[in-house]
Amino acid sequence: MTTHGGKTVFGASVGILMLNTRFPRIPGDIGNAGTWPFPVQYKVVPSATPDNVVRGDATPLLGAFIDAGRELVDLGCDGIATNCGFLVPFQSDMSRALGVPVASSSLLQASLIRQTLPADQSLGILTISSETLTTAHLDAAGIPHDTPVGGTGAGSHFTTQVLGDAAEIDFDQARTDNVQAAQQLVADHPNIGAILLECTNMVPYAADIRRATGRPVFSIYTYLLWFQSGLLPRRFPSNLDDLRA
């Protein structure tokens, strides 16, 4: 069999652009490589931090993300993702500049999720910072402004430790913060039929949120499983093992 080259790394179709952080990342977090059932490539954007992306103006960082994305594409990645849902305003510019599919934010799933729900149900968004998730973010993801949004709260352990880039996180408390925020979201909006997690650091608690609220939970994990399955489709065996075949 003759194969063709043209890139440095093979087998890792998804490249993930990371904010520059030090906080610990457990399985389920986008920044823990063990989260993924397929290989990924990571690239840190040194000038991007949780604080200046989530609570500040990320616009000046666009060029740095494009440059880092190009490095991953040159390395061999077929699609690029980021590790922060607040980067969704970069979607159009990044995809245009990089020339490959881009998954800038879990929020981009919103339209598809809404279409799966009964007409009398709505999608709810859970974010790490409801105070700074603006209509500009919603517009970039095609999300109606009346979509219910809940947050873990500026004073919660989860939000302060992640956005403050703390060296230690009490993950039991972080789980409690996420579950309570989700419960409050559905209590305030009982017609919510599904929850979408904006923050990529919320994924480790998705199963707990599902159990506590009874609602399906979508996240960057569900998005990138779909994303990667298109970039590198599974090859199925052609033989039939069914004895009746």
N, C-alpha and C positions, 0 to 999 in steps of 0.2 A: 504494500500500500504506500503510495506517495502522498505526502502531506505538504502543505504550504505554510510558510512562516509569515513574518511581517509585524510581529509584536514580541515584546519581551516575556510577558507572563501569559500563560494559557490556563483556562479552567476557572478563573475568577471573573465572572462576567459583570458583577456589580461592584462599582467603586463608591465608597462612602466618604464624603467630606465631613470632617469632624471639627467642632469648636475646640479651642485650646483649653483643656480642663485638667484637673487633677483629682476630682472627686471619684470615689470608687464606683465601679459599674458591675452589677451582678448579672448572672444569666437572665436573659430577657431584654436587657438594655441593649440598644443598638451598638454601643461601643464595646460590648463584650463579644469577641469573635465566636465564642461558643454558642451564642444565641442562634446562629444561622445554620441550617442544614445544608448549606453550600458554601464554598469559599468566597470570601470578599476581600477587597483591597481597601485599605484606609489611607487617608491623607489628611493631616492636620492643617488647618488654616490658622497660622500663629496669631494673627491680629483679631480673630473672632473669639469672643468670650460669651458665656451665658448672659452676663449683665448687659453688654453692649448690643447683643442681638435681640434679647427678649425685652429689656427695659429701656434700651436706647434706640438710636436711629441706625439701622443696619445698612442703610443705603451706601455709605462710603466703602463698604466691604465687598460690594459686588465684584469689582475687578479682581480682588484676591481669590474669591471663590471660583471665578472663571479660570484664572491661572492655575489654581490647584486642580480643578476639574480637567483641564487640558493635560496635566501631568498624568492623571489616572487614565485618561483615554489613550495617551501615547504609550503608557505602560501595557495596555491591553484590555482595559475595561470597555464593555459594550454599552453600559448605561451607568448613570451617575445619580446618587442619592445624597441627601444631606441629613445631618443628625439633629435638626431643629425645625419644628413645625412653623416657627415664626419666619422662616426664610422663604415662604411661599411667594412673596412678591418678586423673588428672583427667578421664578419659573420660566417665564417667556424669554428673558434675556439670556439665561443660562442655556436653555435648549437651543436657542438660535446660535449662540457662540460656540457651543461644544459640538453640535452636529450629531448628537446621539440622544436617545431618550433620557429624560431627566425626571426624577421623582423628588422634588424639592421638599415635600411636606406630606404628612399623612392626611392633611385636610383635603387633598385633591381627590380623595375617595368619596367625599360627601355626596356628590350628585348621584353616583351609582348606588350608594347605600339608601338614599332617600327613595330611589325608584323601586327598591325591593320591599319597602314598607307599605302596609295598608294605608289608604287615603286619609284615614283619621288619626294616623300616627306621625310623629315628627322625629327628626334626628336631633340628638343632644350632643353638644361638644364639651368635653372636659379638658381644661387647659391648666398649665402651671401658673399662668398669670392672666386672669380675666381682665385685670386693670389695664393691660397694655395690648390685648388682642383687639385690634381696631377693625373698622369697616374696610380699611385698605387690605388687611389680611383676608377678610371674608370675600371681598371682591375678587382678589387674585385667585381664590379657589372656587369661585362661582357659587358661593354660599349666600343665601338670602339673609338680609340683616335681621330678620325676626327669628332666626334660628336660636333656640335656647342655648346659652353658654354658661357653664359653671367652672369655678376654679378651686384649686386647693387652698388658696388664700395667701396673701402676702406675708402673714405671720406664722404660717404653718412650718413645721420642721422640714417637710419635703421641699417646699418652695425656697425657704431661706438657705438651706444647705446646698441645693442644686444651683440656684442662681448666684449664691455667694461662693460657689466653687470650694466648698469645705472639704478638708482632707478626710473627714469621717462623716458617715451617715448612719443613723439608727434606722435600719430598713424595716423593722417592725413598726416604728412610728410612722415612717413614710407610707407603709401599707395602710395603716389606720387613716392617715390624712387623705389618701386617695379614695378609699372606700367611703369614708364619711362625706367627702365632696360629691361623689357620684350619687350617694343616697339623697343628699340634699337637692341635687339637680333633678332627680326624678320625683322627689316630693314636691318641688316647686312647679314641675311640669309633668304631671302624671301621664300625659299622652305621648311621652317619649317612647319610641319603639326600639331604638338602638342608640348606643353611645359610641362616639368617635373620640379617641384620645389624641389630642394635639401633640402632647409632649412625648418624645421618644423614650424618656426615662420612666414613663408610666407603665410600660409594657409588662414588667415583672408582676404587676398587680392586676392585670386584665382579668385573670380567672377569678380573683377575689371579688372584683367589681361585678362580674357576670353573676356570681353566686349571690351577692348581696342585693343586687337590683333586679335580677331576673331578665335583664336585657342583653342582647348580643353586644359584644364589644369589639370594635375595630381599631386598628392602630397602625403604626409604621411597620409592625411585624406582618400584619395581614397584607399590607400594601406591597412590601418588598418580596413577599412570597409570590404574589401575583406578577410583579414586575420581572423578577428573575426567571419565572417560568416561561415568559415570552422571549426574553433575551437568549435563553438557552433551553429550548423545549426538551422535555424528557423523550428519549427514544424508547419505544416499546418493542418487545420481542415480536417477531412475525409468526412464530410457531404457536399452535393451539395445543394446550395440554389437556383440554377437556376430552375425556375418552369417547364422548359421543360426537366429537367433531370429525 
